[in-house]
Amino acid sequence: WSPKAANDGCSICNSQDTAESWLLTKFQQVKEFIKSVHVNVKVYRPECGLCKNQDVKVYILYKALPIGQEGLKEAVGILKSLTLVATLKAQKDLTDKIHQFHFEPMASQFSIAFLSAGSCTLIKDITLSYFVCDKNTGAGVNLPRTAAPDNGSQRVNLSCSENTLNPGNEEVYGLCSSKRIWKIISPCICKKGYTLNTIEEVCIECPSNTYKDTFGNGKCTICPRNSGRNLKGQIQCLCQDGFYRFQGDNYTHSCYEVPSPVRDVKFIDKTETSITLLWKPPLPTKQGLLYDIKCNKCPPGSDSGSCVEPCGHQVTFKPSQNNLTYTSVNIQGLDQDMEYQFVIYSKNMNSARINRTNWKSAVKKIKTEAEVAKQANSEPVNAYVAEMN
């Protein structure tokens, strides 16, 4: 064998000769996961007269040969013991031909050995390749880059990908076929708050203002009216600020607005036993606003203590304590020189079905007037008594 000019390959022209001649490639490193190496050999028949044998036999060498004259005999013995992997059959016409074969590497490196015994051959190009099923994520699992087998399928144990789970702890695996296609056996499903992207086959967060409260690969649900935040991956939708659900309703139901607190609460008149309160409606002002009044006594001698004692039934409200349509109320029957706390709740037609703790309110503390003492009469009592005859 001899090299051609300009790296155009190696050729041999053994016209009328059957002597064995070996051509060895440089050693190639094999990645651990490679199961099969595919080889394409581009050959050409040069014009060199009548050749005894046009076939070129191909072997795979896994270790370097001894060098020098001393190791020649051992080297020949090693070459003679190699296993045949392919035969490049005799070529009759003077055109390029591609020979293809494959082999399973038995070590971490190899060299391709060509044996000629009377051929006329120009090896122009050698291409080495291996086929893989690509690294990817699909059907809720992580797929590693895997060498495809020559025939059938290669089984690979897998794990569930991010944002998925395996509820039954079942076996997860994939089959990498010789056609470089994955077949996935996967019980992995999307977590709550995640849905399956059917194009990329990965679990992604539910978009903003949607939710998913179950495990599985189903779609996300649009949040009920007046609920949902600008957040992804919601398991359920919370009511927006100022909105609440009716008592007994869960996150699958709509949310309803309660009015804002009333404004500028003040008294316009007070005596020892009565107070008149006045306030402005909440903003924005809407139709159907109603007001409830709560009255509590405050501890004596404290301007800031907790006022938890109810005012009692002797206290009356005009025109009414509850469902007021006016923005004022007169409260009578109070104790003199006593501090009271008044809570004014804003409500609408939805409020009765919403927990009272969610109603908006304004608080005002006011102290009733003290009783004014009457002046004593200084004139003698007998000055007003008629004299007896």
Secondary structure by P-SEA (a helix, b strand, c coil): ccccccccbbbbbbccccbbbbbbccbbbbcccccbbbbbbbbbbcccccccccbbbbbbbcccccccccaaaaaaaaaaacccccccccccccbbbbbbbbbbbcccbbbbbbbbccccccccccccccccccccccccccccccccccccbbbbbbbbccccccccccccccccccccbbbbbccccccccccccccccccccccccbbbcccccbbbbcccccccccccccccccccccccccccccccbbbbbbbccccccccccccccbbbbbbbbccccccbbbbbbbbbbccccccccccccccccccccccccccccccbbbbccccccbbbbbbbbbbcccccccccccccbbbbbbbbbcbbbbbbbcccccccccccc
